[in-house]
Amino acid sequence: AFITFGLPKNQKTNTKTPTPAFTNRNLREEEIPAVSLVAENLEVPWALAFFPDGRILVTERPGRVSVIDKNGQVSQLANIDTRTLSESGLHGIALDPDFSSNKYVYLYYTYSDDNSNTLNRVVRYKFENEKLTEDKIIVDQIPGAPNHDGGRIKFGPDGFLYVTTGDAQEPSLAQDRNSLAGKILRVTSDGDPAPGNPFGTRIYSYGHRNPQGITWGRTERSEGDRLRAGARQRWELWETEHGSSATDELNLITPGKNYGW
């Protein structure tokens, strides 16, 4: 496996450039983005985070957390004890918004408890001396399964951590607001429910099948709305989730809404 980034054609890079695997006759050659091979020989790379110094943190599903330096060299930072079967294993990674001062790194992964149940959790680590130390479980016992584990974690513009969880192959759990499965969670850096959550719990939205992508965008408001609301722009949360063999979804997330699975 490898990671690629699009670069302008006039930008120099010291990494090798593979031949594109496709052509598009509707584009002129100079319009086709350059492709740069950043790193290779990774095993199911799942998520990325970027250190302030430009190095890349990458999770590999079998449990490895690796660092890619600016020359494309890969070094292993940690090996997490995960339950890796089919889609389960090590998933999301995020740096705290105050990473420069607190050095917190967050991971989402699948594990087995003492009764051999498959579960997921979010763990906070401290990055010290090129190691992950002081692990603290902040969200635990998220139902898991070989498939449908969700696993994306990102800090939003509001400074809270958003966590996507799958339905653990049990659709009814996505509808159960007493379960953490099939949800988007919104929590503090300690894992507590974020203030303003719609149900007073960690749950931000529910009814999800297997959400694995989240991002935020700004929406312009009219001048009248700006005057009434006190701000010209507002952040909106967008989510992608997997269908079975089709019907993948792109959803604009409304707090408290049931997304129907």
C-alpha positions as CSV (number, residue, x, y, z in Angstrom):
1,A,0.0,0.0,0.0
2,F,1.1,3.6,-0.5
3,I,0.1,7.2,0.0
4,T,-0.1,9.7,-2.8
5,F,-0.5,13.4,-2.9
6,G,-1.3,15.6,-5.9
7,L,1.4,18.2,-6.5
8,P,1.6,21.1,-9.0
9,K,3.7,20.0,-12.0
10,N,6.2,22.8,-11.4
11,Q,6.7,21.8,-7.7
12,K,10.0,19.9,-7.1
13,T,9.9,16.8,-5.1
14,N,12.6,14.3,-4.1
15,T,10.3,11.4,-4.3
16,K,9.9,9.2,-7.4
17,T,6.9,9.8,-9.6
18,P,5.1,6.7,-10.9
19,T,3.4,6.6,-14.3
20,P,-0.3,7.5,-14.0
21,A,-2.5,4.3,-14.2
22,F,-5.1,6.1,-16.3
23,T,-5.6,8.9,-18.8
24,N,-8.4,11.3,-19.4
25,R,-8.8,12.4,-23.0
26,N,-10.8,15.4,-21.9
27,L,-7.8,16.9,-20.1
28,R,-4.8,18.4,-21.6
29,E,-1.5,17.0,-20.4
30,E,-0.6,20.1,-18.4
31,E,-4.0,20.0,-16.6
32,I,-3.4,16.5,-15.2
33,P,-2.2,16.8,-11.6
34,A,1.2,15.3,-10.8
35,V,1.2,12.3,-8.6
36,S,4.0,11.8,-6.0
37,L,4.7,8.6,-4.2
38,V,5.2,9.6,-0.5
39,A,5.6,6.1,1.1
40,E,5.1,2.5,0.3
41,N,4.9,-1.0,1.8
42,L,2.3,0.1,4.3
43,E,-0.3,-2.5,5.3
44,V,-3.8,-1.2,5.0
45,P,-3.0,2.5,5.9
46,W,-6.2,3.8,7.4
47,A,-5.8,7.4,8.7
48,L,-3.4,10.3,8.7
49,A,-2.5,13.1,11.0
50,F,0.2,15.7,10.6
51,F,2.8,16.8,13.1
52,P,3.5,20.6,13.2
53,D,6.9,19.9,11.8
54,G,5.4,18.3,8.6
55,R,5.9,14.7,9.4
56,I,2.9,12.4,8.8
57,L,1.4,10.0,11.3
58,V,-0.3,7.0,9.7
59,T,-2.3,4.1,11.2
60,E,-2.0,0.7,9.7
61,R,-5.0,-1.6,10.4
62,P,-3.0,-4.5,12.0
63,G,-2.1,-2.1,14.8
64,R,1.0,-0.2,13.8
65,V,1.3,3.6,14.2
66,S,4.0,4.8,11.9
67,V,5.8,8.2,11.1
68,I,6.6,9.2,7.6
69,D,9.4,11.9,7.4
70,K,9.8,14.5,4.7
71,N,12.0,12.1,2.8
72,G,9.4,9.3,2.7
73,Q,11.2,7.2,5.3
74,V,8.8,5.2,7.5
75,S,9.5,4.4,11.1
76,Q,7.3,2.6,13.5
77,L,6.1,4.7,16.5
78,A,3.9,2.1,18.3
79,N,2.3,-1.3,17.9
80,I,-1.2,-1.3,19.4
81,D,-2.8,-4.6,20.6
82,T,-5.9,-4.7,18.4
83,R,-8.4,-7.3,17.2
84,T,-7.8,-7.4,13.5
85,L,-10.3,-9.4,11.5
86,S,-11.7,-8.3,8.1
87,E,-12.4,-4.6,8.6
88,S,-11.6,-4.4,12.3
89,G,-8.3,-3.2,13.8
90,L,-6.6,0.1,14.2
91,H,-8.5,3.0,12.7
92,G,-8.6,6.7,13.3
93,I,-5.9,9.1,14.6
94,A,-6.1,12.7,15.6
95,L,-3.9,15.3,17.2
96,D,-5.3,17.5,20.0
97,P,-5.9,21.1,18.9
98,D,-3.5,22.1,21.7
99,F,-0.9,19.5,20.7
100,S,2.0,21.9,20.7
101,S,1.4,22.3,24.5
102,N,-0.2,19.1,25.7
103,K,1.2,16.6,23.1
104,Y,-2.0,14.5,23.1
105,V,-2.6,11.9,20.3
106,Y,-5.9,10.0,20.0
107,L,-6.5,6.6,18.5
108,Y,-9.6,4.5,17.7
109,Y,-9.2,0.7,17.6
110,T,-10.9,-2.6,17.9
111,Y,-10.1,-5.0,20.8
112,S,-11.3,-8.1,22.6
113,D,-12.4,-8.0,26.2
114,D,-11.9,-10.8,28.8
115,N,-15.0,-12.5,27.5
116,S,-13.8,-12.4,23.9
117,N,-16.4,-9.8,22.9
118,T,-15.4,-7.5,20.0
119,L,-15.4,-3.9,21.0
120,N,-14.0,-0.5,20.0
121,R,-12.5,2.3,22.1
122,V,-10.9,5.7,21.9
123,V,-7.6,6.1,23.7
124,R,-5.6,9.3,24.4
125,Y,-1.8,9.1,24.5
126,K,1.0,11.6,25.1
127,F,3.7,11.9,22.6
128,E,7.1,12.1,24.4
129,N,10.6,11.3,23.2
130,E,9.2,9.8,19.9
131,K,7.0,7.4,21.8
132,L,3.3,7.2,22.8
133,T,3.0,7.1,26.5
134,E,0.4,7.7,29.3
135,D,-2.5,6.0,27.6
136,K,-5.9,6.9,28.9
137,I,-9.1,5.3,27.7
138,I,-11.6,8.1,27.1
139,V,-14.5,6.2,25.3
140,D,-14.8,2.5,25.8
141,Q,-17.1,-0.5,25.0
142,I,-18.3,0.7,21.7
143,P,-19.9,-2.4,20.1
144,G,-17.6,-3.9,17.5
145,A,-17.6,-6.7,14.9
146,P,-15.4,-8.0,12.1
147,N,-17.2,-5.3,9.9
148,H,-19.0,-2.0,10.5
149,D,-16.7,-0.5,13.1
150,G,-16.7,3.1,11.9
151,G,-13.6,4.6,13.3
152,R,-13.0,8.1,12.1
153,I,-12.0,10.6,14.7
154,K,-11.5,14.3,14.2
155,F,-11.6,17.5,16.2
156,G,-14.2,19.9,15.0
157,P,-14.0,23.7,14.7
158,D,-15.7,23.9,18.1
159,G,-12.7,22.1,19.7
160,F,-14.6,18.9,20.5
161,L,-13.7,15.4,19.3
162,Y,-16.1,13.7,16.9
163,V,-16.1,9.9,16.7
164,T,-17.9,7.8,14.1
165,T,-19.1,4.3,15.1
166,G,-20.5,1.5,13.0
167,D,-23.6,-0.6,13.8
168,A,-21.4,-3.7,14.5
169,Q,-23.5,-5.6,12.0
170,E,-26.6,-5.2,14.2
171,P,-28.8,-2.6,12.6
172,S,-31.0,-2.3,15.6
173,L,-28.1,-0.9,17.7
174,A,-28.0,2.1,15.4
175,Q,-31.5,3.0,16.5
176,D,-30.8,2.4,20.2
177,R,-29.9,5.7,21.9
178,N,-28.6,3.6,24.9
179,S,-25.9,2.1,22.6
180,L,-22.8,3.8,21.2
181,A,-23.0,1.8,18.0
182,G,-24.2,3.4,14.7
183,K,-23.6,6.9,15.9
184,I,-21.6,10.1,15.6
185,L,-20.3,10.9,19.1
186,R,-19.2,14.4,20.2
187,V,-17.0,14.4,23.3
188,T,-14.4,16.5,25.2
189,S,-10.7,15.6,25.2
190,D,-11.5,13.5,28.4
191,G,-14.3,11.6,26.7
192,D,-17.2,13.3,28.5
193,P,-20.3,14.4,26.6
194,A,-19.7,17.7,24.9
195,P,-21.9,20.6,26.2
196,G,-24.9,21.2,24.0
197,N,-25.2,17.6,22.7
198,P,-28.9,16.9,21.8
199,F,-29.6,14.2,24.3
200,G,-27.2,15.1,27.1
201,T,-25.1,12.1,26.3
202,R,-22.1,11.5,24.0
203,I,-24.5,11.0,21.0
204,Y,-24.6,13.7,18.4
205,S,-26.5,11.8,15.7
206,Y,-27.7,8.2,15.3
207,G,-29.1,5.7,12.8
208,H,-25.8,5.3,11.0
209,R,-24.7,2.0,9.3
210,N,-20.9,2.4,8.9
211,P,-19.8,6.1,8.9
212,Q,-16.1,6.5,8.0
213,G,-15.7,10.1,6.8
214,I,-16.4,13.4,8.4
215,T,-15.4,17.0,7.5
216,W,-16.7,20.5,8.0
217,G,-17.6,23.3,5.6
218,R,-18.7,26.9,5.9
219,T,-22.1,28.1,4.7
220,E,-22.6,31.8,3.8
221,R,-25.6,33.5,5.3
222,S,-27.5,36.4,3.9
223,E,-27.0,39.8,5.5
224,G,-30.3,39.5,7.2
225,D,-29.3,36.2,8.7
226,R,-26.0,37.6,9.8
227,L,-27.6,40.4,11.7
228,R,-30.1,38.0,13.4
229,A,-27.6,35.3,14.2
230,G,-24.6,37.4,14.9
231,A,-22.3,35.7,12.4
232,R,-22.0,35.7,8.7
233,Q,-20.8,32.1,8.4
234,R,-21.6,28.9,10.2
235,W,-19.8,25.5,10.2
236,E,-21.7,22.4,8.9
237,L,-20.7,18.8,9.5
238,W,-20.7,16.4,6.5
239,E,-20.5,12.7,6.8
240,T,-20.0,9.8,4.5
241,E,-21.0,6.2,5.2
242,H,-20.8,2.9,3.4
243,G,-23.8,1.0,2.0
244,S,-23.7,-2.7,1.6
245,S,-22.7,-3.1,-2.1
246,A,-24.2,0.3,-3.2
247,T,-26.2,3.2,-1.8
248,D,-23.3,4.9,0.0
249,E,-24.4,8.1,1.6
250,L,-23.3,11.7,1.9
251,N,-25.1,13.3,4.8
252,L,-25.3,16.9,6.2
253,I,-25.4,16.2,9.9
254,T,-28.1,17.8,12.1
255,P,-27.6,17.3,15.9
256,G,-30.1,14.7,17.2
257,K,-31.3,13.5,13.8
258,N,-32.0,9.9,13.0
259,Y,-30.3,8.9,9.7
260,G,-32.5,5.9,9.3
261,W,-30.5,2.7,9.3
